[in-house]
Amino acid sequence: MILLIQYMLIFASVLMLVALGGCFSEHSGVINIGLEGIMVFGALGGALMMKWLPVGASALTVISLSILAAVIFGMLYSLLLAVAAINFSADQTLVGTAMNLMGTALATVIVKAMNTAANPDNVSSTIQYINAKKAFLVNIGSFEFNWFMLLALILLIASYVVLNKTRFGLRLQACGEHPQAADSVGINVYKMRYAGVLISGLLGGIGGLVYITAGVSEWKFENGVAGFGFLALAVMIFGQWKPTRIALAALL
C-alpha cells in the first residue's frame, strides 16, 4: 500500500508539472501539443548533468544543477514552438506534433553519439545516473520520499498565485482570450505569449526529469517518455485549465 501511494504521488507530480506547463502556454493563446518533446529534452538535460557531476557532489548541488539543466533544455526546445507559432503563425498542432517526433529522435542521436565517442562498442541510447539519483530520495520509514514531490507542490501553489493573483497572470490570460483587446491597452501580446511558452518549457523540462528519475537509475532515450506528454494534456483539459483542478486530475 505504501509503495502504491509512493508511486502515485511521484507520477502525479510528473503529470501535474507538465499539465501546468501546458496551462500557461494555452492561457497565453498558444496550444502546446509538443509537451512530450519538451519532456524528453528536459530529461536529457537533467540526465546529462547527473552523469557529468562528480561522485562526491552534495545532494543540494545534484538537485539544483540537474533541475537547472532540465529547465534550460526544456525552455530552449520550447522556443521552436514559440518562434514557429508566434513569429511565423505556423499551425500550432502540426508544430507540436513535429516537436514530439523530433524530440525523441534528436535525444537518441545525441546520446548514441556521446556513448559511441566514449566507447566505440557502446551504441546504446542509455544514460546512467545511479549515484546521483540517491540525492533526490529520503527514506521516511518504509516510505521513499522524493524531493520532487515537494517541488511539485511548491510550483502548484506558485502557478495558482501567478495565474490568478498577479498582473502578469491576468495579462497572460487576456492575451489568450482576446489578444486584440490586450494589444489596444498597451500589452505586448508577442512578449506575453513567449513568456507563456517558455514557462511551459520550464515546467515540462522539470516534469521530464522527474519522470526518468521516478523509478529507475538509467534511461534509454529511444523510449521517449511513453506518452506522458499526451496524458498531461488530458489532465490539463480534465482539470479545466485551473491549477487546483489539474492537481486533483493528476492524482486521479
Protein Blocks (a to p, Z undefined) as FASTA:
>chain_A
ZZmmmmmmmmmmmmmmmmmmmmmmmmnopacfklmmmmmmmmmmmmmmmmmpcfklcfkl
mmmmmmmmmmmmmmmmmmmmmmmmmmnopafklmmmmmmmmmmmmmmmmmmmmmmmmomk
lccfbdcdfkmmmmmpccehjbccdfklmmmmmmmmmmmmmmmmcmklmmmmmmmmmmml
mmmnopafklmmmmmmmmmmmmmmmmmmmmmmmmpcbdcfklonnommmmmmmmmmmnoo
paklmmmmmmZZ
